[in-house]
């Protein structure tokens, strides 16, 4: 009689000895789980390029890809020069992974190259997040409401005077930049320099942590940004400043943060505080061009702006890819991911899962958006969500109160963010025409449109 251990696969006779000659093979080898085909090997619909790790321009607006992936490849394997990358798109799978940081680790790169919270697991993540968390409570953020409303109104008035323009360059960037600059107490006159350094540092992050293409100058620019922030924190500490920047400076000077952590954490707050919000604000304009009747609804019921913001975060959220690495073999949607697998969780795709949200490709302001992943989930949920919500709510309210009509400018296609961070997706250039509620159209077309800042 031969016995087989169900855990090791080793066999022996009933007496505990190795099998006699002619008996079954002594070791039963476990079959290696069969891997699914690569993205480029699948039969994608006509007109839809295979989904890629690095966007070549074919997935800047990725929702058609998401529809197909959710139905046909909820765990999609894509090839990259470095390793396989696994894209997980269904709502429950993404939500569960976000809630399992011990299995789906954020420390894709070790040692962690930058003090960016998205790259760090507990306990360091908990320690660093706690340092800045108090500055991002709804109560603390609401202190900036009047300032945000004043800036938003001024920017929209200028847009109305011109009859329209690029809402990314002429509204979303200056509003989000001025807000986060005030939160950190960075001088407003350094706006252009800070925007350039911020973009370059985000590219540097993508290159170090996501194998994204760089710009060739991103490391030099990032180091210049860190040096600038160090000087700024020295000033804020000397002044006893109560801003977020001043708080981080005190933690540094009191020994709770290293100089490297302080500089890079400050940079992270700045980048995270404006980049994602910029795209969300631009998407608010886009939704109003798709459903201009919502302007009247918001004018009549400004309180509906809150529902608009939550549905916007579900419908066209900013963060498309959340990077993780598996610490053990794990099964997702019937596919076995090996230990050490590079994973991209797809919250924006998950928010379009019909199993969670019926008719997901329709913007429905009255939808129950409970549980959406537009601001993340779990221990890495977006720290700046209250600020993003406030800026977007104010924008929604003033668009409803001041605009009679808004439309995409037919002379300009939407241009999308691509390439250098592999995280966010949305408009980089979105040109609209607008008409004020007084009935006077001041459409000057494309002549007043700002050009793209960078390719």
C-alpha positions in Angstrom: 0.0 0.0 0.0 1.4 3.4 -1.0 0.5 6.7 0.9 0.9 10.2 -0.6 1.4 13.3 1.5 -1.2 15.8 0.3 1.2 18.8 1.1 4.5 17.6 -0.2 3.5 15.0 -2.8 6.0 12.5 -1.5 4.9 8.8 -1.4 5.9 5.9 0.8 4.6 2.5 1.6 2.4 1.9 4.7 5.5 1.0 6.8 7.0 4.4 6.0 9.7 3.1 3.6 10.3 4.2 0.1 8.2 2.3 -2.5 9.5 -1.0 -3.8 10.7 -1.3 -7.4 7.8 -1.0 -9.8 5.7 1.1 -7.5 4.5 4.5 -8.4 7.0 7.4 -8.9 8.2 8.6 -5.5 7.6 12.3 -6.1 4.4 13.7 -7.5 5.3 17.0 -9.1 2.9 19.9 -8.7 1.7 21.3 -12.0 2.8 24.9 -12.7 -0.4 27.0 -13.1 -1.0 27.8 -16.8 -0.5 31.5 -17.5 -3.0 33.4 -19.6 -1.9 34.8 -23.0 -0.3 38.2 -23.2 -2.4 41.3 -24.1 -0.9 41.5 -27.6 -1.8 37.8 -28.2 -5.5 38.4 -27.5 -8.2 39.0 -30.1 -9.0 42.7 -29.3 -12.0 44.3 -31.1 -11.3 46.1 -34.4 -10.0 49.6 -33.9 -8.8 48.8 -30.3 -5.0 48.4 -29.9 -3.9 45.8 -27.3 -3.5 47.3 -23.9 0.1 48.2 -23.1 2.2 48.8 -20.0 3.4 52.2 -21.5 0.8 54.1 -23.4 1.9 54.8 -27.0 -1.0 57.2 -27.5 -3.7 54.6 -28.2 -5.1 54.5 -24.6 -5.0 58.1 -23.5 -8.8 57.8 -23.0 -8.8 54.2 -21.8 -12.5 53.4 -21.1 -13.1 51.4 -24.3 -10.2 49.2 -23.3 -11.6 48.9 -19.8 -15.0 47.8 -21.1 -13.4 44.9 -23.1 -11.0 44.0 -20.2 -13.8 43.8 -17.7 -15.7 41.4 -19.9 -12.9 39.3 -21.4 -9.7 39.7 -19.4 -10.3 40.9 -15.8 -6.7 39.8 -15.0 -4.7 40.9 -18.1 -1.0 39.9 -18.6 1.1 42.4 -20.5 4.7 42.2 -21.5 7.3 44.8 -20.7 11.1 44.8 -21.2 11.6 44.3 -17.4 8.9 41.8 -16.4 5.3 40.7 -16.9 2.7 43.3 -15.6 -0.7 42.1 -14.5 -3.7 44.5 -14.8 -6.6 43.8 -12.5 -9.9 45.6 -13.4 -13.0 44.2 -11.7 -14.4 46.1 -8.8 -14.4 43.4 -6.1 -10.9 42.2 -7.1 -9.4 45.7 -7.0 -11.2 46.5 -3.7 -10.0 43.3 -2.0 -6.4 43.9 -3.2 -6.4 47.5 -1.9 -7.5 46.1 1.5 -4.7 43.5 1.6 -1.4 45.4 1.8 0.5 42.4 3.2 -0.2 40.4 0.0 -0.3 43.3 -2.4 2.7 45.4 -1.2 3.3 49.0 -2.3 7.0 48.5 -2.1 7.4 47.5 -5.7 11.0 49.0 -5.6 13.4 48.3 -2.8 15.0 50.1 -1.2 12.3 52.7 -1.6 13.8 55.4 -3.8 11.6 58.4 -2.7 9.6 59.3 0.4 6.3 59.2 -1.5 3.5 57.6 0.5 2.4 55.5 -2.5 5.7 53.6 -2.5 5.8 52.7 1.2 4.2 50.0 3.4 3.6 50.0 7.2 5.1 50.9 9.6 6.9 53.7 7.8 3.7 54.5 5.8 1.7 54.9 9.0 4.3 57.1 10.6 4.7 59.4 7.6 1.0 59.7 6.8 0.2 60.6 10.4 2.6 63.6 10.1 0.6 65.3 7.4 -2.9 63.8 8.0 -4.1 66.5 10.4 -3.6 69.2 7.7 -6.0 67.4 5.4 -9.0 66.9 7.5 -12.2 68.4 6.1 -12.2 71.0 9.0 -8.7 72.1 8.2 -9.3 72.2 4.4 -12.5 74.2 4.8 -10.5 77.1 6.1 -9.3 77.6 2.5 -12.8 77.7 1.0 -13.2 81.4 0.6 -9.7 81.7 -1.0 -10.5 78.8 -3.5 -13.9 80.3 -4.4 -12.3 83.7 -5.0 -9.6 82.3 -7.3 -12.0 80.0 -9.1 -14.4 82.9 -9.8 -11.6 85.1 -11.1 -10.3 82.4 -13.5 -13.8 81.6 -14.8 -14.5 85.3 -15.4 -11.4 85.5 -17.5 -12.4 82.4 -19.4 -15.9 83.9 -20.0 -14.3 87.2 -21.2 -12.3 85.2 -23.8 -15.3 83.2 -24.8 -13.6 80.0 -23.8 -10.1 78.4 -24.0 -8.1 75.5 -22.7 -9.6 74.8 -19.3 -6.5 72.8 -18.2 -4.0 75.6 -18.8 -6.3 78.5 -18.0 -8.4 77.2 -15.1 -7.5 73.8 -13.6 -3.7 74.2 -13.3 -3.8 77.7 -11.8 -6.6 76.8 -9.3 -5.0 73.6 -8.1 -1.5 75.1 -8.0 -2.5 78.2 -6.1 -4.5 76.1 -3.6 -1.7 73.7 -2.8 0.9 76.5 -2.7 -1.2 78.3 -0.1 -1.5 75.0 1.9 2.3 74.6 1.9 2.9 78.4 2.0 5.0 78.5 -1.1 5.4 81.9 -2.7 2.9 82.5 -5.5 5.5 84.3 -7.6 7.3 80.9 -8.0 4.3 79.4 -9.8 5.9 78.6 -13.2 9.1 77.3 -11.6 7.1 75.1 -9.2 4.9 73.7 -12.0 7.9 72.7 -14.1 9.7 71.1 -11.1 6.6 69.3 -10.1 6.1 67.8 -13.5 9.7 66.8 -13.8 9.7 65.2 -10.3 6.6 63.2 -11.1 8.5 61.9 -14.2 11.5 61.1 -12.0 9.2 59.2 -9.7 7.7 57.3 -12.6 11.1 56.4 -14.0 12.5 55.2 -10.6 9.4 53.4 -9.4 7.4 52.4 -12.4 10.0 51.8 -15.2 8.3 54.7 -17.1 10.2 56.8 -19.6 12.0 59.8 -18.2 12.6 63.3 -19.7 16.3 63.3 -19.6 16.4 66.2 -17.1 14.0 64.8 -14.5 16.7 63.9 -11.9 18.4 67.3 -12.1 15.0 69.1 -11.8 13.9 66.9 -8.9 17.0 67.7 -7.0 16.5 71.4 -7.6 13.0 71.1 -6.4 14.1 69.3 -3.2 16.7 72.0 -2.6 14.1 74.7 -3.0 11.7 73.0 -0.6 14.5 72.6 2.0 15.2 76.4 1.8 11.4 77.0 2.1 11.1 74.8 5.1 14.1 76.5 6.8 12.2 79.8 6.4 8.9 78.3 7.6 10.5 76.8 10.7 12.2 80.1 11.5 8.8 81.9 11.2 7.0 79.4 13.3 4.7 78.9 10.3 1.5 76.9 10.9 1.1 75.7 7.3 1.5 72.0 6.2 5.0 73.0 5.0 5.8 74.5 8.5 4.5 71.4 10.2 6.8 69.1 8.1 9.6 71.5 8.8 9.1 71.2 12.6 9.0 67.4 12.4 12.3 67.5 10.6 14.0 70.0 13.0 12.7 68.0 16.0 14.2 64.8 14.7 11.0 62.9 13.7 11.9 63.1 10.0 15.3 63.0 8.2 16.2 65.8 5.9 15.6 63.5 2.9 12.2 62.5 4.2 11.1 66.0 4.9 12.1 67.3 1.4 10.6 64.4 -0.4 7.4 64.3 1.7 6.9 68.0 1.0 7.4 67.4 -2.7 4.9 64.5 -2.6 2.2 66.6 -0.9 2.7 69.3 -3.5 2.5 67.0 -6.5 -0.3 64.9 -5.1 -2.2 68.0 -4.1 -2.4 69.5 -7.6 -1.7 66.9 -10.3 -4.7 64.6 -9.7 -7.0 67.6 -8.9 -6.0 69.3 -12.1 -7.3 66.4 -14.1 -10.5 66.0 -12.0 -11.3 69.7 -12.5 -10.8 69.4 -16.3 -13.1 66.3 -16.3 -15.8 68.4 -14.6 -15.8 70.8 -17.5 -15.9 67.8 -19.9 -19.0 66.3 -18.3 -20.8 69.6 -18.6 -20.0 69.7 -22.3 -21.6 66.2 -22.5 -24.6 67.1 -20.4 -25.0 70.9 -20.6 -28.4 70.6 -19.0 -26.7 69.9 -15.7 -25.7 73.6 -15.6 -29.3 74.6 -15.0 -29.8 71.8 -12.4 -26.7 73.0 -10.4 -27.8 76.6 -10.6 -31.2 75.7 -9.2 -29.9 73.3 -6.6 -26.3 74.1 -5.7 -26.3 71.3 -3.1 -26.4 68.8 -5.9 -22.7 69.7 -6.6 -21.7 67.2 -3.9 -23.4 64.4 -5.8 -21.9 65.7 -9.1 -18.4 65.4 -7.5 -18.9 61.8 -6.3 -20.2 60.7 -9.7 -17.4 62.5 -11.4 -14.8 60.7 -9.3 -16.5 57.4 -10.2 -17.1 58.2 -13.9 -13.8 59.9 -14.8 -11.5 59.6 -11.8 -7.9 60.6 -12.1 -5.9 57.7 -10.8 -5.9 54.9 -13.4 -3.2 52.6 -12.1 -2.1 51.7 -8.6 1.2 49.6 -8.5 1.7 46.7 -6.3 3.9 43.6 -6.0 2.6 40.3 -4.6 4.4 38.9 -1.6 3.0 35.4 -2.1 1.2 33.4 -4.8 -2.4 34.6 -4.9 -5.4 33.7 -7.1 -7.5 36.5 -8.6 -10.5 35.9 -10.8 -9.4 32.3 -11.5 -5.8 33.4 -12.5 -2.9 32.5 -10.2 -0.4 35.3 -9.8 3.0 34.2 -8.8 4.9 35.6 -5.8 6.8 38.7 -6.9 4.3 39.6 -9.7 4.1 43.3 -10.7 0.5 44.3 -10.5 -1.5 47.3 -11.6 -4.8 47.7 -9.8 -7.2 49.7 -12.0 -9.6 51.7 -9.8 -11.0 53.7 -12.8 -11.8 50.5 -14.6 -13.3 49.0 -11.4 -15.6 52.0 -11.2 -17.0 51.0 -14.6 -17.7 47.5 -13.6 -21.4 46.9 -14.4 -21.6 44.3 -11.6 -21.2 47.2 -9.1 -22.6 50.2 -11.0 -25.3 49.5 -13.6 -24.9 51.4 -16.9 -21.4 52.4 -15.8 -20.5 54.4 -18.9 -23.4 56.9 -18.2 -22.8 59.9 -16.0 -25.8 59.8 -13.7 -25.8 62.5 -11.0 -28.5 60.7 -9.0 -26.6 57.4 -9.0 -25.7 55.7 -5.6 -21.9 56.0 -5.8 -21.3 54.5 -2.4 -18.0 52.7 -2.2 -16.5 54.1 -5.4 -12.7 53.9 -5.7 -12.2 57.4 -7.2 -10.2 58.5 -4.2 -8.7 55.1 -3.5 -9.5 52.7 -0.7 -7.8 51.1 2.3 -4.7 52.3 4.1 -3.5 54.2 0.9 -6.8 56.1 0.4 -6.2 59.5 -1.0 -4.9 61.8 1.8 -5.9 64.9 -0.2 -9.5 63.8 -1.0 -11.1 66.5 1.1 -9.1 69.2 -0.8 -9.9 67.6 -4.2 -13.6 67.4 -3.3 -13.7 71.0 -2.1 -12.0 72.4 -5.2 -14.2 70.4 -7.5 -17.4 71.2 -5.6 -16.7 74.9 -5.8 -15.9 74.6 -9.5 -19.2 72.8 -10.1 -21.2 75.4 -8.2 -19.7 78.4 -10.1 -20.0 76.8 -13.5 -23.7 76.2 -12.8 -24.2 79.7 -11.5 -22.3 81.6 -14.2 -22.5 79.6 -17.4 -25.5 79.3 -19.7 -23.8 76.9 -22.0 -20.5 75.1 -22.5 -19.2 73.0 -25.5 -16.1 71.4 -26.7 -14.4 73.6 -29.3 -14.6 71.6 -32.6 -11.4 73.1 -33.8 -9.4 71.2 -31.1 -9.3 67.6 -30.1 -8.8 66.6 -26.5 -5.2 65.8 -25.8 -4.4 63.4 -23.0 -1.7 63.0 -20.3 0.6 60.2 -21.3 4.0 58.6 -20.8 5.9 59.8 -17.8 4.3 58.5 -14.6 2.0 55.6 -15.6 -0.4 56.5 -12.9 -2.8 59.3 -13.9 -4.9 59.8 -17.1 -7.1 62.6 -18.3 -7.1 65.7 -20.4 -3.8 67.6 -20.8 -5.5 70.0 -23.2 -9.3 70.5 -23.3 -10.6 73.5 -25.3 -14.1 74.8 -24.7 -16.4 77.6 -25.8 -18.6 79.2 -23.1 -21.6 81.5 -22.9 -22.3 83.5 -19.8 -25.8 83.3 -18.1 -26.5 86.9 -19.2 -27.0 85.5 -22.7 -24.0 87.3 -24.2 -21.8 84.9 -26.2 -18.2 86.0 -26.4 -16.8 83.1 -28.3 -13.5 84.1 -29.7 -12.7 80.5 -30.8 -9.3 79.1 -30.8 -7.4 82.4 -31.0 -7.3 82.7 -27.2 -6.3 79.1 -26.6 -3.1 78.5 -24.7 -0.7 76.0 -26.2 0.3 72.8 -24.5 3.1 73.4 -21.9 4.9 70.2 -22.7 4.6 67.2 -25.1 
